[in-house]
């Protein structure tokens, strides 16, 4: 949604609402909340796989927004800035819970020097072209936390591996390795799901 679009019934643009919210206008902040809450909740849900946690983290993300909106400089889209803020809220929550975001023992497999090098951080067209979004969503939710977070950040939210490495406090190679394993696991889950459905029909 562009900043030129109207926000709900307030009759102002997103850019105007941001400026007013910076000055402490509660109606403008509410308008921004109404405009972005669904996508922030969806991001939190995909990262945690838990509806109650996602609701709490969405509220926390908007509390952080309320505190930090004055620091928004407009160097990136507001939605991008807000999403990064929400991602950080979720990661902080997972650290407090002690969930392994990235398993350290699962480091990159060494590649043969003379063999063909596969970029395991590239787009996966088989997963990207999956028609059954509901099954894909369920499969993502059933991934282990470390895999799920990297998959969501890269393939769903569109972050680059260097950005993910910075957010997660891991190496770029580790991020690529986790993404590769997440995609393999997802393929297995989707294949199993299709096989079970086929068996149920016969």
One Martini backbone bead per residue (centre of mass of N, CA, C, O) as a GRO file, in nm:
protein
  202
    1UNK     BB    1   0.095   0.037   0.024
    2UNK     BB    2   0.072   0.353  -0.026
    3UNK     BB    3   0.111   0.677   0.107
    4UNK     BB    4  -0.140   0.792  -0.068
    5UNK     BB    5  -0.326   0.640   0.083
    6UNK     BB    6  -0.586   0.594   0.269
    7UNK     BB    7  -0.686   0.588   0.616
    8UNK     BB    8  -0.947   0.475   0.656
    9UNK     BB    9  -1.147   0.742   0.811
   10UNK     BB   10  -0.929   0.987   0.846
   11UNK     BB   11  -0.819   1.119   0.563
   12UNK     BB   12  -0.516   1.020   0.563
   13UNK     BB   13  -0.206   0.956   0.516
   14UNK     BB   14   0.053   0.770   0.614
   15UNK     BB   15   0.259   1.000   0.634
   16UNK     BB   16   0.081   1.177   0.818
   17UNK     BB   17   0.041   0.971   1.045
   18UNK     BB   18   0.338   0.948   1.122
   19UNK     BB   19   0.383   1.244   1.201
   20UNK     BB   20   0.158   1.253   1.417
   21UNK     BB   21   0.260   1.016   1.590
   22UNK     BB   22   0.529   1.154   1.667
   23UNK     BB   23   0.336   1.382   1.823
   24UNK     BB   24   0.111   1.191   1.982
   25UNK     BB   25  -0.124   1.088   1.797
   26UNK     BB   26  -0.358   0.846   1.860
   27UNK     BB   27  -0.522   0.820   1.593
   28UNK     BB   28  -0.279   0.769   1.405
   29UNK     BB   29  -0.179   0.518   1.547
   30UNK     BB   30  -0.440   0.356   1.507
   31UNK     BB   31  -0.427   0.363   1.197
   32UNK     BB   32  -0.160   0.207   1.174
   33UNK     BB   33  -0.258  -0.042   1.316
   34UNK     BB   34  -0.492  -0.110   1.119
   35UNK     BB   35  -0.303  -0.136   0.863
   36UNK     BB   36  -0.066  -0.355   1.003
   37UNK     BB   37  -0.161  -0.592   1.196
   38UNK     BB   38  -0.200  -0.837   1.007
   39UNK     BB   39   0.096  -0.866   0.905
   40UNK     BB   40   0.232  -0.885   1.182
   41UNK     BB   41   0.078  -1.132   1.282
   42UNK     BB   42   0.160  -1.321   1.050
   43UNK     BB   43   0.460  -1.310   1.113
   44UNK     BB   44   0.449  -1.412   1.408
   45UNK     BB   45   0.310  -1.681   1.340
   46UNK     BB   46   0.526  -1.797   1.146
   47UNK     BB   47   0.763  -1.784   1.361
   48UNK     BB   48   0.605  -1.946   1.608
   49UNK     BB   49   0.328  -2.125   1.569
   50UNK     BB   50   0.153  -1.927   1.776
   51UNK     BB   51  -0.128  -1.754   1.849
   52UNK     BB   52  -0.081  -1.635   2.133
   53UNK     BB   53   0.204  -1.527   2.079
   54UNK     BB   54   0.134  -1.354   1.832
   55UNK     BB   55  -0.051  -1.159   1.982
   56UNK     BB   56   0.154  -1.056   2.190
   57UNK     BB   57   0.375  -0.966   1.977
   58UNK     BB   58   0.204  -0.759   1.833
   59UNK     BB   59   0.166  -0.573   2.074
   60UNK     BB   60   0.470  -0.533   2.126
   61UNK     BB   61   0.539  -0.409   1.851
   62UNK     BB   62   0.347  -0.156   1.894
   63UNK     BB   63   0.486  -0.055   2.146
   64UNK     BB   64   0.757  -0.010   2.007
   65UNK     BB   65   0.649   0.187   1.801
   66UNK     BB   66   0.555   0.403   1.999
   67UNK     BB   67   0.852   0.449   2.110
   68UNK     BB   68   1.009   0.459   1.797
   69UNK     BB   69   0.880   0.648   1.572
   70UNK     BB   70   1.081   0.895   1.594
   71UNK     BB   71   1.317   0.718   1.436
   72UNK     BB   72   1.175   0.751   1.176
   73UNK     BB   73   1.320   0.855   0.845
   74UNK     BB   74   1.237   0.724   0.552
   75UNK     BB   75   1.460   0.525   0.414
   76UNK     BB   76   1.222   0.333   0.429
   77UNK     BB   77   0.966   0.162   0.442
   78UNK     BB   78   0.749   0.140   0.693
   79UNK     BB   79   0.688  -0.167   0.673
   80UNK     BB   80   0.984  -0.256   0.687
   81UNK     BB   81   1.051  -0.130   0.960
   82UNK     BB   82   0.826  -0.276   1.120
   83UNK     BB   83   0.916  -0.567   1.055
   84UNK     BB   84   1.192  -0.552   1.186
   85UNK     BB   85   1.083  -0.492   1.464
   86UNK     BB   86   0.915  -0.755   1.488
   87UNK     BB   87   1.145  -0.954   1.454
   88UNK     BB   88   1.300  -0.861   1.708
   89UNK     BB   89   1.078  -0.934   1.908
   90UNK     BB   90   1.073  -1.237   1.847
   91UNK     BB   91   1.374  -1.299   1.900
   92UNK     BB   92   1.374  -1.210   2.195
   93UNK     BB   93   1.162  -1.413   2.288
   94UNK     BB   94   1.321  -1.672   2.203
   95UNK     BB   95   1.565  -1.620   2.384
   96UNK     BB   96   1.410  -1.627   2.654
   97UNK     BB   97   1.306  -1.928   2.599
   98UNK     BB   98   1.556  -2.092   2.460
   99UNK     BB   99   1.538  -2.119   2.165
  100UNK     BB  100   1.665  -2.257   1.884
  101UNK     BB  101   1.734  -2.079   1.610
  102UNK     BB  102   2.039  -2.186   1.562
  103UNK     BB  103   2.203  -2.465   1.503
  104UNK     BB  104   2.541  -2.514   1.563
  105UNK     BB  105   2.581  -2.822   1.465
  106UNK     BB  106   2.456  -2.710   1.182
  107UNK     BB  107   2.667  -2.690   0.962
  108UNK     BB  108   2.825  -2.666   0.691
  109UNK     BB  109   2.877  -2.847   0.429
  110UNK     BB  110   3.130  -2.957   0.266
  111UNK     BB  111   3.266  -2.868  -0.036
  112UNK     BB  112   3.380  -2.950  -0.326
  113UNK     BB  113   3.614  -2.790  -0.499
  114UNK     BB  114   3.554  -2.940  -0.798
  115UNK     BB  115   3.268  -2.909  -0.771
  116UNK     BB  116   2.958  -2.821  -0.800
  117UNK     BB  117   2.801  -2.521  -0.713
  118UNK     BB  118   2.540  -2.467  -0.484
  119UNK     BB  119   2.291  -2.230  -0.428
  120UNK     BB  120   2.118  -2.257  -0.120
  121UNK     BB  121   1.987  -1.942  -0.141
  122UNK     BB  122   1.804  -1.985  -0.359
  123UNK     BB  123   1.539  -2.019  -0.536
  124UNK     BB  124   1.244  -2.233  -0.491
  125UNK     BB  125   1.020  -2.338  -0.726
  126UNK     BB  126   0.868  -2.568  -0.591
  127UNK     BB  127   0.775  -2.404  -0.344
  128UNK     BB  128   0.677  -2.141  -0.484
  129UNK     BB  129   0.464  -2.329  -0.668
  130UNK     BB  130   0.274  -2.393  -0.451
  131UNK     BB  131  -0.070  -2.430  -0.446
  132UNK     BB  132  -0.096  -2.534  -0.145
  133UNK     BB  133  -0.106  -2.306   0.102
  134UNK     BB  134  -0.212  -2.458   0.347
  135UNK     BB  135  -0.001  -2.683   0.356
  136UNK     BB  136   0.241  -2.495   0.369
  137UNK     BB  137   0.165  -2.353   0.634
  138UNK     BB  138   0.167  -2.614   0.807
  139UNK     BB  139   0.457  -2.697   0.744
  140UNK     BB  140   0.594  -2.448   0.861
  141UNK     BB  141   0.483  -2.487   1.154
  142UNK     BB  142   0.640  -2.784   1.177
  143UNK     BB  143   0.895  -2.662   1.198
  144UNK     BB  144   1.166  -2.596   1.331
  145UNK     BB  145   1.247  -2.295   1.454
  146UNK     BB  146   1.511  -2.240   1.294
  147UNK     BB  147   1.397  -2.302   1.014
  148UNK     BB  148   1.142  -2.126   1.012
  149UNK     BB  149   1.271  -1.845   1.042
  150UNK     BB  150   1.450  -1.849   0.789
  151UNK     BB  151   1.229  -1.906   0.584
  152UNK     BB  152   1.054  -1.659   0.643
  153UNK     BB  153   1.267  -1.437   0.601
  154UNK     BB  154   1.343  -1.523   0.304
  155UNK     BB  155   1.077  -1.649   0.143
  156UNK     BB  156   0.859  -1.443   0.264
  157UNK     BB  157   1.009  -1.153   0.342
  158UNK     BB  158   1.299  -1.108   0.173
  159UNK     BB  159   1.557  -1.154   0.306
  160UNK     BB  160   1.882  -1.147   0.329
  161UNK     BB  161   2.148  -1.323   0.446
  162UNK     BB  162   2.297  -1.081   0.577
  163UNK     BB  163   2.051  -0.989   0.746
  164UNK     BB  164   1.997  -1.252   0.898
  165UNK     BB  165   2.274  -1.281   1.030
  166UNK     BB  166   2.249  -1.019   1.192
  167UNK     BB  167   1.983  -1.088   1.348
  168UNK     BB  168   2.088  -1.391   1.450
  169UNK     BB  169   2.401  -1.425   1.495
  170UNK     BB  170   2.522  -1.540   1.219
  171UNK     BB  171   2.618  -1.683   0.945
  172UNK     BB  172   2.568  -1.696   0.613
  173UNK     BB  173   2.615  -2.000   0.585
  174UNK     BB  174   2.411  -2.081   0.803
  175UNK     BB  175   2.163  -1.960   0.669
  176UNK     BB  176   2.180  -2.131   0.408
  177UNK     BB  177   2.172  -2.407   0.544
  178UNK     BB  178   1.899  -2.375   0.688
  179UNK     BB  179   1.732  -2.324   0.434
  180UNK     BB  180   1.791  -2.587   0.289
  181UNK     BB  181   1.678  -2.772   0.517
  182UNK     BB  182   1.396  -2.652   0.525
  183UNK     BB  183   1.321  -2.726   0.231
  184UNK     BB  184   1.358  -3.031   0.259
  185UNK     BB  185   1.152  -3.066   0.487
  186UNK     BB  186   0.912  -2.948   0.337
  187UNK     BB  187   0.904  -3.150   0.106
  188UNK     BB  188   0.852  -3.395   0.285
  189UNK     BB  189   0.588  -3.294   0.412
  190UNK     BB  190   0.433  -3.257   0.141
  191UNK     BB  191   0.467  -3.546   0.038
  192UNK     BB  192   0.329  -3.688   0.274
  193UNK     BB  193   0.059  -3.540   0.250
  194UNK     BB  194  -0.007  -3.637  -0.039
  195UNK     BB  195   0.004  -3.941   0.023
  196UNK     BB  196  -0.223  -3.942   0.237
  197UNK     BB  197  -0.445  -3.833   0.049
  198UNK     BB  198  -0.429  -4.056  -0.163
  199UNK     BB  199  -0.488  -4.292   0.033
  200UNK     BB  200  -0.772  -4.182   0.128
  201UNK     BB  201  -0.909  -4.209  -0.163
  202UNK     BB  202  -0.866  -4.545  -0.180
   0.00000   0.00000   0.00000
